[in-house]
Amino acid sequence: MSPERWAAVKAEAAAWDVPSSGRFALGGSGTKSHFLPPPVDPVWRLPAPADPIIQWMPDDQVVVAWAGASVADLQAILAEKGQCLPLPQTGHPDVDGRPGTLGGLAAMNLPHGLEAQCGPVRDWILGVVVRLADGSVARAGSTAVKSVAGYDIHRLFAGSRGRLGIVAAVALRTFPIRALPTTSARAEGGSSDRVFICRTPRADFDDFRRRATRVIASDPASATLWLGAEPAGFQGWMIGPNGRLQPRPPEELDRQAKLRFDPEMRLNLHLES
């Protein structure tokens, strides 16, 4: 994307009516709010764009889109030229990564049903435009699938849950629909308003699956279970209701990132440990 186009995106994000002082929480469509504690500060919601796409380069399999765009809308547009984000269609939203916005998809970086075959959401993100808590707007990454331009700062925002800044736009690698693999994830037990996503070492998955109760979905390829109840004594990676996360990010790295991007501690303080 040209420097002029990037500049226009940054200018639009800078013009958003974001609170200029005080603490606030970020919100989108709310489809992943069950993995977050209730906000204690006023919620500012990412605006939904009239057109999801900022620029699309089908031959390069790269799209730049607004973070407020819905995943479903972007998928429908990409499908017109046989492309997509590699998300499955098992029928369970927490496995399929939809509904929801691109901002939520990136900010949460949750496991999905094609992760073993196509990588996590973080791996598809080539660059971001972010609005920081002080009102400044920055760009990190690029639109090149293979790039050696600077540090991969954009990867810090994938999975940051909105604690570091407002992801305004995302450059994403797309996948050809015809080459999309079949997911090994299977929806098993309907839905639940209390979902725990658990990941184990692959050698332990079969035993964990046998012992687990209230299994909503399972994916042996990525050793991931989606459960409707918290597993007793679980020691692997897990995210659950109200922001339950284990293991916690490395404390010092987490603190340094927060101080660098949000030194006044304005964003999503309800997520701080």
Buried (B, 14 or more C-beta within 10 A) or exposed (E): BEEEEBEEBBEBBBEBEBEEEEBBBBBBBBBBBBBBBEBEBEEBEBBBBEEBBBBBEBEEBBBBBBBBBBBEBBBEBBEEBEBBBBBBEBEBBBBBBBBBBBBBBBBBBBBBBBBBBBBBBBBBBBBBBBBBBEEEBBBBBBBBEEEEEEEBBBBBBBBBBBBBBBBBBBBBBBBEBEEBEEBBBBBBBEBBEBBBBBBBEEEEBEEBBEEBEBBBBBBBBBBBBBBBBBBEEBEBBBBBBEBEBEEEEEEEEBEEBBEEBBEEEBBBBBBEE
